[in-house]
Amino acid sequence: MLTSTEINSIANVVGEEKAVELVGKAGFDAWDFSLFKMGPYDWANKCLKPSDHPLCGNEYLAFARKLKRIGEEYGIHCNQSHAPFPVYCKEIRDLYKKAIECTAEAGGTICVIHPDNFKSPEENSEMYLKMLPFAKEHGVKIATENMWNWSDEKGCASPAACSSPESFLAHIKAVNDDHFVACLDIGHAEMFGVNTTAPEMINTLGSHLQALHIHDNDLRHDSHNIPFSMSIDFEAVVKALKNVNYSGYLTLEADNYIHNIGAKSEDEVFAGVCELANSAKKLNEMMK
């Protein structure tokens, strides 16, 4: 199978161009185009923050093409992307066509777009159905993802859109289109309070499952740490992936790892990316 990783955590230290280069040098097969800087969100004031990042300007497609060329130079390609969030912000939703364009320009074939945590499958399907014709024109599939809310009272996660097998499958069926697929976030599925497990989700989604966000946690918090460092049973996860004949990429979203190890220089970041690549290779070996 082919391995990939998100680039946002790496780019936060060395920039996107160098991030793609380091992902290639570390031995990944592909890179996941993190598009969050297209819509930098101010969570305190609930609005977009001003930014001079290339993804916010008129040359966003040229920037995507530049990253694609860098990837090709180092023997890797873009397999998927992650659109900005939160979805409840209209200014964020207005960016989704740009996100799809960037995905296609970079060479990716899947754009992960969160559902609104608090809306029903039918309500979320309205948003996805509006975007699907545009995505098809660009040769891109849209993937929805399993989310979670947090209960301060219980001190754990609580249900949200796609957080259960039933809710996830209901979202897929509400749209009912081959260009609308599932991206399972392994860590989200393993958080206490959402009342499921990653293997259960995988076995329910079956052929709808065409993308992954892989990371580790303590089975309670959304830690986004490197696989095999915490409590998720990856043997059970791999067994389920084999059971449904999963044929997509093994894409890491361990985006807290580079920060957790305190990497600040390019050399320190590269060492961290190599460790991420080693964890992806281990998963790949388990899939054989």
C-alpha positions as CSV (number, residue, x, y, z in Angstrom):
1,M,0.0,0.0,0.0
2,L,1.0,3.7,-0.3
3,T,1.7,5.9,2.7
4,S,1.1,9.7,3.1
5,T,1.0,12.3,5.8
6,E,-0.4,15.8,6.4
7,I,2.0,18.6,5.8
8,N,0.4,21.4,8.0
9,S,2.4,20.5,11.2
10,I,5.6,20.4,9.2
11,A,4.8,23.6,7.3
12,N,4.2,25.4,10.6
13,V,7.9,25.2,11.2
14,V,9.5,25.1,7.7
15,G,6.8,26.2,5.2
16,E,4.9,24.1,2.7
17,E,7.6,24.0,0.1
18,K,10.1,22.5,2.4
19,A,7.4,20.3,4.1
20,V,6.7,18.5,0.8
21,E,10.4,18.1,0.2
22,L,11.0,16.6,3.7
23,V,8.0,14.2,3.3
24,G,9.5,12.9,0.1
25,K,13.0,12.6,1.6
26,A,11.6,10.7,4.6
27,G,10.2,7.9,2.4
28,F,6.5,8.6,2.2
29,D,4.8,7.9,-1.1
30,A,2.5,10.9,-1.0
31,W,1.5,14.1,0.8
32,D,-1.8,15.3,2.2
33,F,-2.4,18.9,1.2
34,S,-3.5,20.8,4.4
35,L,-5.5,23.8,3.3
36,F,-6.2,25.3,6.7
37,K,-4.1,28.4,5.9
38,M,-6.6,29.2,3.1
39,G,-9.1,30.0,5.8
40,P,-7.2,30.8,9.1
41,Y,-9.9,30.8,11.7
42,D,-10.0,32.9,14.9
43,W,-11.7,30.6,17.3
44,A,-12.0,33.2,20.0
45,N,-13.8,35.8,17.9
46,K,-15.4,33.3,15.5
47,C,-14.2,34.8,12.3
48,L,-11.5,34.6,9.6
49,K,-8.1,36.2,10.4
50,P,-6.4,38.3,7.8
51,S,-3.5,36.5,6.2
52,D,-0.9,37.1,3.4
53,H,-0.4,33.3,2.9
54,P,-0.3,32.3,-0.8
55,L,-3.4,30.2,-0.4
56,C,-5.3,33.4,0.6
57,G,-4.3,35.3,-2.5
58,N,-5.1,35.3,-6.2
59,E,-2.2,33.0,-7.0
60,Y,-3.5,30.1,-4.9
61,L,-3.5,27.7,-7.9
62,A,0.0,28.6,-8.9
63,F,1.1,27.8,-5.3
64,A,-0.6,24.4,-5.6
65,R,1.2,23.8,-8.8
66,K,4.5,24.7,-7.2
67,L,4.0,22.2,-4.4
68,K,3.0,19.5,-7.0
69,R,6.3,20.1,-8.9
70,I,8.3,20.0,-5.7
71,G,6.7,16.7,-4.8
72,E,7.4,15.2,-8.2
73,E,11.1,16.3,-7.9
74,Y,11.3,14.2,-4.7
75,G,9.3,11.3,-6.1
76,I,6.0,11.8,-4.3
77,H,2.5,13.1,-5.2
78,C,-0.5,14.6,-3.5
79,N,-3.1,11.9,-2.7
80,Q,-5.7,14.0,-0.9
81,S,-6.4,17.3,0.8
82,H,-8.1,18.7,3.9
83,A,-10.3,21.7,3.5
84,P,-10.5,24.5,6.2
85,F,-13.0,24.3,9.1
86,P,-15.2,24.9,11.1
87,V,-18.1,24.2,8.6
88,Y,-20.6,26.4,10.6
89,C,-18.6,29.5,9.5
90,K,-20.1,30.8,6.2
91,E,-16.8,32.4,5.2
92,I,-15.1,29.0,5.5
93,R,-17.8,27.2,3.5
94,D,-17.4,29.9,0.7
95,L,-13.8,28.6,0.4
96,Y,-14.6,25.0,-0.5
97,K,-14.6,25.4,-4.3
98,K,-11.1,26.9,-3.9
99,A,-10.1,23.9,-1.8
100,I,-11.4,21.6,-4.5
101,E,-9.5,23.5,-7.2
102,C,-6.3,23.4,-5.2
103,T,-6.7,19.6,-4.6
104,A,-7.1,19.0,-8.4
105,E,-4.2,21.4,-9.2
106,A,-1.9,19.6,-6.8
107,G,-2.9,16.2,-8.2
108,G,-5.1,15.0,-5.4
109,T,-8.2,13.0,-6.0
110,I,-10.0,13.3,-2.6
111,C,-10.8,16.5,-0.7
112,V,-11.9,15.9,3.0
113,I,-14.6,18.4,4.0
114,H,-16.0,18.1,7.5
115,P,-19.7,17.8,8.1
116,D,-21.3,20.3,10.5
117,N,-21.0,18.6,13.9
118,F,-24.5,19.6,14.9
119,K,-26.5,18.9,11.7
120,S,-28.4,15.8,10.6
121,P,-27.3,13.7,7.6
122,E,-30.0,15.3,5.5
123,E,-29.0,18.8,6.5
124,N,-25.3,18.1,5.8
125,S,-26.1,16.4,2.5
126,E,-27.5,19.8,1.2
127,M,-24.0,21.3,1.5
128,Y,-22.3,18.3,-0.1
129,L,-24.8,18.0,-3.0
130,K,-24.2,21.7,-3.9
131,M,-20.4,21.1,-4.2
132,L,-20.4,17.7,-5.9
133,P,-21.0,18.9,-9.5
134,F,-18.0,21.3,-9.2
135,A,-15.9,18.5,-7.6
136,K,-16.7,16.1,-10.4
137,E,-15.7,18.7,-13.0
138,H,-12.3,18.8,-11.4
139,G,-12.0,15.0,-11.0
140,V,-12.1,15.2,-7.2
141,K,-14.1,13.1,-4.8
142,I,-15.5,14.7,-1.6
143,A,-14.9,12.8,1.6
144,T,-16.8,13.4,4.8
145,E,-15.3,12.6,8.2
146,N,-16.4,11.3,11.6
147,M,-16.5,14.1,14.1
148,W,-16.9,14.5,17.9
149,N,-18.1,17.0,20.4
150,W,-16.9,17.4,24.0
151,S,-18.9,17.1,27.2
152,D,-17.4,19.1,30.1
153,E,-19.9,17.5,32.4
154,K,-18.7,13.9,31.6
155,G,-15.1,14.8,30.8
156,C,-15.2,12.9,27.5
157,A,-16.3,13.1,23.9
158,S,-19.9,13.1,22.9
159,P,-21.7,12.2,19.7
160,A,-21.5,14.4,16.6
161,A,-22.1,14.1,12.9
162,C,-20.7,10.8,11.5
163,S,-19.4,9.8,15.0
164,S,-21.3,6.5,15.0
165,P,-21.4,3.8,12.3
166,E,-25.1,4.5,11.9
167,S,-24.6,8.3,11.5
168,F,-21.7,7.9,9.1
169,L,-23.5,5.5,6.9
170,A,-26.6,7.7,7.0
171,H,-24.5,10.7,5.7
172,I,-23.2,8.5,2.9
173,K,-26.6,7.3,1.9
174,A,-28.2,10.8,2.2
175,V,-25.9,12.0,-0.6
176,N,-25.8,8.7,-2.5
177,D,-23.1,9.5,-5.1
178,D,-20.0,7.6,-6.1
179,H,-18.0,10.8,-5.7
180,F,-19.0,11.2,-2.1
181,V,-16.9,8.8,0.1
182,A,-15.8,8.3,3.7
183,C,-12.6,9.4,5.4
184,L,-12.3,7.6,8.7
185,D,-10.4,9.4,11.4
186,I,-9.0,6.5,13.5
187,G,-8.4,8.6,16.6
188,H,-11.8,10.2,16.6
189,A,-13.4,6.7,16.4
190,E,-11.5,5.5,19.5
191,M,-12.4,8.4,21.8
192,F,-14.4,7.3,24.9
193,G,-17.9,8.8,24.6
194,V,-18.6,8.4,20.9
195,N,-19.6,4.8,21.6
196,T,-17.8,3.0,18.8
197,T,-14.4,1.8,17.7
198,A,-12.3,2.2,14.5
199,P,-12.7,-1.5,13.5
200,E,-16.5,-1.2,13.9
201,M,-16.6,1.9,11.8
202,I,-14.4,0.3,9.1
203,N,-16.5,-2.8,8.9
204,T,-19.7,-0.8,8.6
205,L,-18.4,1.6,6.0
206,G,-16.9,-1.1,3.8
207,S,-16.3,0.0,0.2
208,H,-17.4,3.6,1.1
209,L,-14.1,3.9,3.0
210,Q,-11.6,5.5,0.6
211,A,-9.4,7.7,2.9
212,L,-7.9,7.6,6.4
213,H,-6.6,10.0,9.0
214,I,-4.3,7.8,11.2
215,H,-3.0,8.9,14.6
216,D,-2.8,7.6,18.1
217,N,-4.4,8.7,21.4
218,D,-5.2,7.6,25.0
219,L,-8.7,6.5,24.1
220,R,-10.2,9.7,25.6
221,H,-8.5,12.8,24.1
222,D,-8.0,13.8,20.4
223,S,-4.2,13.6,20.8
224,H,-3.2,13.3,17.2
225,N,0.1,11.6,18.1
226,I,2.4,9.3,16.2
227,P,1.0,5.7,15.7
228,F,2.1,3.1,18.2
229,S,2.9,5.7,20.9
230,M,-0.3,5.6,22.9
231,S,-3.3,3.2,23.3
232,I,-5.0,2.5,20.0
233,D,-5.0,-1.2,19.0
234,F,-3.6,-0.9,15.5
235,E,-3.6,-4.7,15.0
236,A,-7.4,-4.6,15.3
237,V,-7.5,-1.6,13.0
238,V,-5.4,-3.4,10.3
239,K,-7.4,-6.6,10.6
240,A,-10.6,-4.6,9.9
241,L,-9.0,-2.8,6.9
242,K,-8.0,-6.1,5.5
243,N,-11.5,-7.5,6.1
244,V,-13.1,-4.8,3.9
245,N,-10.3,-4.9,1.3
246,Y,-9.3,-1.3,1.9
247,S,-7.2,-0.1,-1.0
248,G,-6.7,3.6,-0.3
249,Y,-3.7,5.3,1.2
250,L,-2.4,5.0,4.7
251,T,-2.5,8.7,5.5
252,L,-1.2,9.9,8.8
253,E,-2.7,12.9,10.6
254,A,-0.4,12.8,13.6
255,D,-0.2,16.6,13.4
256,N,0.7,17.2,17.1
257,Y,3.8,15.0,16.9
258,I,6.2,17.6,15.4
259,H,5.1,20.1,18.1
260,N,5.3,17.5,20.9
261,I,8.9,16.7,20.2
262,G,9.8,20.4,20.2
263,A,11.2,20.4,16.7
264,K,12.2,24.0,15.7
265,S,15.0,23.6,13.2
266,E,14.8,21.9,9.8
267,D,17.0,19.0,11.0
268,E,14.8,18.4,14.0
269,V,11.7,18.5,11.9
270,F,13.2,16.1,9.4
271,A,14.1,13.7,12.2
272,G,10.4,13.8,13.3
273,V,9.1,13.3,9.8
274,C,11.4,10.2,9.4
275,E,9.9,8.8,12.6
276,L,6.4,9.4,11.2
277,A,7.4,7.7,8.0
278,N,8.7,4.7,10.0
279,S,5.4,4.4,11.8
280,A,3.6,4.4,8.4
281,K,6.0,1.8,7.1
282,K,5.2,-0.4,10.1
283,L,1.5,-0.1,9.4
284,N,2.2,-0.9,5.8
285,E,4.0,-4.1,6.7
286,M,1.1,-5.1,9.0
287,M,-1.2,-4.7,6.0
288,K,0.7,-7.4,4.0
